[in-house]
Amino acid sequence: MVKKLLKANTSNSVSTPVAVFFPNLNGIRCIASLLVLFHHMEILKAFFGMKNFSENIFIARIGGLGVVLFFVLSGFLITYLLLAEKQKHSHIAIKSFYMRRILRIWPLYYLVVILAFLVLPRLDFFYIPHLSDNLLTDFSLKLTLYLLILPNVASVVTSTVPYAGQAWSVGVEEQFYLLWPIILSKTQHYLEVLCAIIVVIVIFSNGFIGDGFITLGHYLHISNPDWYTLSTIVTKFFKDLRISCMAIGGIGAYVLFFNKEEILKILFSRSVQLFTYAVLVLLLLRGTPVSQEFYAVLFIIFILNMAANTNRLFSLENPIINYLGKISFGLYMCHNIAIVIAIRVFLYFFSTVDNLFHHLILTGMVFSIAIIIAALSYHCIEIRFMKLKLYFTRS
């Protein structure tokens, strides 16, 4: 099974040290980016005083789950590629890996950061009521953290940066990319390491470390409120550090790469596929609170079936969906700009969103503008840097 997957790779949103092709992954990227887009669209409508569905349990959840899906997919694909490189060359070219990630992520990331901090705040058209007022709070700290590609730290210690807040997930992924190739190059105990990462993140994110700070503060008779603020920050940081989801994706890569047939046979069965999709739908519709790791397990089953099961229940291979997946990084990074442009244009013609027809018009505008901006980003900016990755790719 694995050998059949080592073909020419047509996906250009990941680095490819060894040529690997998986079908349907662009479709998964498309789904993830659109989940985030529709979630943020409803939130921004609320800031503009428009009728919205931001409090609907389904809408409230899909944005975060779209990001979890991105994380699981990244963990799966990067781990598989690194394992393939290590198998073929007996080691991982870590510097080349870093350069490929830099060329893929940094150009658009820094463009959005510059726009969010220095350009859009100067244009009244892009003013978001109440939200834009947050930018000046801790401005230097925010800008420094974003320039250091620590937007996830900024999101914990200070307020949201309009138009760049979504970049917190890029920070998480970059921190994973910084350490993961080094770890994989030093060990053969892949599964044990991945499980250890999940356990550590779950422990930290559930407040055990924060509670430890508080207990230590009581023991040392520390009454400074900053000490207790630190415990809250630590807990929130690890709650948002969803490397556990990427590790779950990595476990999926391990199972597929080393062809664990007993496990794959179960995961690829029709009953497990139906059960997985039914649970996902029920959880989304009912709003049942479960951990992000639980969703990550469901997502990796979905990804494995889409990528490697010839008897999958359905396919996402479609020219339109493939293209949207190909430009999904631009959709993710620039969608808030598209949403505000659409809202401003809509409000020029209509006073507010009064009915379903208005909601559909605005949604169509958001979707269309987001695709145009993402396509421009991909063809005018991203692809130019992606071509340079060839200089850091091993045959």
ABEGO torsion letter per residue (X at the ends): XAAAABBBBABAABBBABBBBBBGAAAAAAAAAAAAAAAAAAAAAAAAGBBBAAABAAAAAAAAAAAAAAAAAAAAAAAAAAAAAAAAAGBBBAAAAAAAAAAAAAAAAAAAAAAAAAAAAABAAABBBGAAAAAABGAAAAAAAAAAGAAAAAAAABBBBBGAAAAAAAAAAAAAAAAAAAAAAABABAAAAAAAAAAAAAAAAAGAAAAAAAAAAAAAGBABAAAAAAAAAAAAAAAABAAAAAAAAAAAAAAAAAGBAAAAAAAABAAAAAAAAAAAAAAAAAGBBBBAAAAAAAAAAAAAAAAABAABABBABBAAAAAAAAAAAAAAAAAAAAAAAAAAAAAAABABBABAAAAAAAAAAAAAAAAAAAAAAAAAAAAAAAAAAAAABBX
